[in-house]
Amino acid sequence: DSDIVIGKMVGVTRGAPSDLFARSVDRATFDNSALATGLSVHKMFRTSLLRDNGIRFPESKGRALEDQYVMLQAYFAANVVSIVADRVCYWHNRRPDGGNITARRIDPVGYYQAVRENLDLIDAKAPSAEVRDALLRRQFDHEILNRLREPKVLKAPRRFLDKLLREVRKVVVERFPEEFVDTMPATTRARGAAIRRGDLRGLVSLAKRADRVVASGDVVSVEAAGDGVRLGFVAQLAWEDGKPITVQPVRGGGWQIDRDLLPRRLATRPDTDAEVRDVRVTVSARNRDTHVSWFVPVSTEVSLEPAGKGASTVLVRGTADIDLATIAGGGPLDEGSWALAVRVRAMGLKRSRRLTLGPGLDEDDAMALGSDGGLFVTANRGLGVRVQGPARVRA
């Protein structure tokens, strides 16, 4: 019954969406899946969906974001969209000759005209206000901010950045009201406000500060759980030297984000308690040779922990359940070494790092997971899973 089938992608020499493939979904919607992040055309389409709805790639040479324009039309026209997340269907690589259009520096004028056309399509065809907002947030986070935050804004030449900001600012003023941007996380709001002011210096300053932020993820307990193992962990955003990002209560209510990250001249408003606690943590196992990655089931709880002088840290305590027989989309992991990584999303930042064995544990605590493999610890106390035996074969 599917009009569109989205098969699991693996980024090798090019990136690939991950949240989209958290699980298989027979009837995926913008509400029950991360469809808004899947706007490339690496998918299978029912031919009649494209023909009956006149969906074609734009013919103009060099038009930017043509994938998105096609996918938005297809999503809006489709009755059934399905996600296949339990097997790898597509390996995402750059062309050997570097000829991908995305490998070239964009022409800001043409690029942001294409963004406007996509925004027009979303405004005209989105089936509900909720879907419209989800797609607009994706456009803002990716197409508006992506080249004006770390690391790209720190590497691009000043002349290009001036031209880029000029075009981006026009789109933000035209299409993204201040009240819409105000619903976003702290650093996203700050970048949006700087764009609206035309403040390149502020954008670069924030990018330099945010570039020093990393994820912290320590395993604090290891215990048997059914046929696998349960890892207890703590995770948060931190500075490169290991000190956690802090928040400070504001008189009258709310929280001020760490001034070393968001100084007064860049901050917009205090975060609410719900916004400060909006931290999303995932754990994944990634094969170091094939780049295949699978999400590990986790359970998390967010708390505010005293950090001295009235400040608090935003700490996530959680458990990750590793069962080698089911971790790979319901099946066993293939043979090889798999790094365990934690990803922390908070305050408008997304950071990943290797899960490490906490200071209270030693390598003996990384217990074996049966005869087919077990946990291992690197010289830097990074945690992984080693699987021995024949590779998994799936029809």
Secondary structure, 3 states (H helix, E strand, C coil): CCCEEEEEEEECCCCCCCHHHCCCECCCCCCCCCHHHCCCCCCEECHHHHHHCCCCCCCCCCCCCHHHHHHHHHHHHCCCEEEEEEEEEEEECCCCCCCCHHHCCCCHHHHHHHHHHHHHHHHHHCCCHHHHHHHHHHHHHHHHCHHHCCCHHHHCCHHHHHHHHHHHHHHHHHHCCHHHHCCCCHHHHHHHHHHHHCCHHHHHHHHHHHCCEEEEEEEEEEEEECCEEEEEEEEEEEECCCCECEEEECCCCCEEECCCCCCCCCCCCCECHHHHCCCEEEEEEEECCCCCEEEECEEEEEEEEEEECCEEEEEEEEEEEECCCCCECCECCCCEEEEEEEEEEECCEEEEEECEECCCCCHHHCCECCCCEEEEECCCCEEEEEECCCCCCCC
